[in-house]
Structure formats: C-alpha cells, structure tokens
Amino acid sequence: MGFPAIVFNIIDIVIGAYVVFAAFIGSLFMILFGLIIIVYVLWQPTIITQYFGLVNSWLGYGLFILYLGVASWGSNHIVVWIIGALTVVMGFIYIILHFVKCVDKPGPLLGKK
C-alpha cells in the first residue's frame, strides 16, 4: 500500500468519525428540543420562556417547529418523513397565526401560567 492510499484511508476514517459524531449530536439535540416542547406545552416554566424566548410568539414557535420538521427529514424512514411533513405543516400554521392575530397563545395544559 502506497503513501497516497494510506492518506486517503486516514481521511476516510476521519470523515466516518465526523459523520457518526454529527449524527449522535444531532439526535441528542432533537431529543432535547422535543423535551423542551413537551415541558413548555404542559407547564410553560419561566426558565424556558426567559431563555428560549422564541416560543413566546406564534412566529418564533412556528419557525422553531418548522426547523424541527425539516431537521427530522435527515432519516430515511417513511414514518419519520411523514411526521416531519406534519411538523412542517404545523410550523407554517403557527407562522400564519402570527400574522392573522386572531388567536392568542394558549396557556399551559397543566398548572397556571
């Protein structure tokens, strides 16, 4: 095996490690964002509304949901694609609600706001 082959093999190992690392970190962020949405919808704690302020308006919440829907399309499973498409549709609905201004943001499902 010559020197160029060794160099290309090392580069391939680095690229493979990066892809695995990126997929792992991306999955962790999707889980974290999902948990943030669940906690926000159920209780709306002040720490989320204070440090994650984009959820306070329909536009910010819609853009966030839209991002999560598009980011979930990285998988090749049909169920994930369908859920991602529904999430993107909901993101657009939330963005439209921002401009229509006929619906206020709902309160938490559990507890007081």
Number of C-alpha atoms within 10 A of each C-alpha: 5 6 8 9 10 11 11 11 12 12 12 12 12 11 12 12 12 12 12 11 12 12 13 11 12 15 14 12 13 14 12 12 15 14 12 15 17 12 16 19 15 15 16 22 15 12 10 17 13 11 9 12 13 16 21 14 15 23 20 18 19 25 19 19 25 24 15 19 23 14 15 21 16 13 11 9 9 10 10 15 17 14 14 23 17 14 20 23 16 17 24 18 15 23 21 14 18 19 11 9 10 8 10 10 14 8 14 15 13 11 10 10 11
